[in-house]
Amino acid sequence: MKQLTLNQIKKILLAWFQSHADINSTFYEDDFDFNGERKIIYSVSNIEYVESNINGKQNTHSYKLTLADLVDADLIS
């Protein structure tokens, strides 16, 4: 199995979410920057790199994915 770099994984994740028909905005930011983002067009996805672990020859990368949309409170019963 070919190992991917963090930059390659980032590009794959961004491309997948950007090509999704139901997602209008995609970001790759930490929570602080994402919460301050002003260019959001909902529905939105945010990818946040969390950490990497090495176990022998295996690397595991962890990400936090946020998927969000706006809800009209008048539609909630």
C-alpha positions in Angstrom: 0.0 0.0 0.0 1.3 3.4 -1.0 1.7 5.9 1.8 0.3 9.3 1.2 1.7 12.6 2.5 -0.4 14.9 4.6 -0.5 17.3 1.7 -1.8 14.5 -0.7 -4.5 13.5 1.8 -5.5 17.2 2.2 -5.9 17.5 -1.6 -8.0 14.3 -1.8 -10.3 15.3 1.0 -10.8 18.8 -0.3 -11.5 17.6 -3.8 -14.0 15.1 -2.6 -16.0 17.6 -0.5 -15.7 20.3 -3.2 -17.1 17.9 -5.8 -20.1 16.9 -3.6 -23.4 18.3 -5.0 -24.9 19.2 -1.6 -21.9 21.1 -0.2 -21.4 24.7 -1.2 -18.3 25.7 0.8 -15.3 23.6 1.8 -12.6 24.7 4.2 -9.4 23.1 5.6 -8.9 25.1 8.9 -8.7 24.7 12.6 -11.8 25.4 14.7 -10.7 28.9 15.6 -10.2 30.0 12.0 -13.4 28.2 10.8 -15.5 29.9 13.5 -14.2 33.2 12.2 -14.8 32.4 8.6 -17.0 35.0 6.8 -17.2 33.5 3.3 -19.4 30.5 4.2 -22.1 29.5 1.8 -24.1 26.8 3.5 -24.1 23.8 3.5 -20.5 23.7 4.5 -17.8 21.2 5.3 -14.6 21.9 7.3 -11.7 19.5 7.5 -9.4 19.9 10.5 -6.2 17.9 10.9 -5.9 16.7 14.5 -2.9 14.4 14.9 -0.7 11.6 13.5 0.4 8.4 15.3 3.2 6.1 14.2 3.0 2.4 15.0 6.0 0.6 13.5 5.7 1.1 9.7 2.1 2.3 9.9 1.1 6.0 10.2 -2.4 7.0 11.3 -3.7 10.5 10.6 -6.7 11.8 12.4 -9.1 14.5 11.1 -12.2 16.2 12.5 -14.9 16.7 9.9 -17.6 19.3 10.4 -20.7 19.2 8.2 -23.1 22.1 8.8 -26.2 23.7 7.4 -28.7 26.4 8.4 -32.1 25.5 9.6 -35.2 27.7 9.5 -36.6 27.7 13.0 -40.1 28.1 11.6 -39.9 24.7 10.0 -39.1 22.9 13.2 -42.3 21.6 14.9 
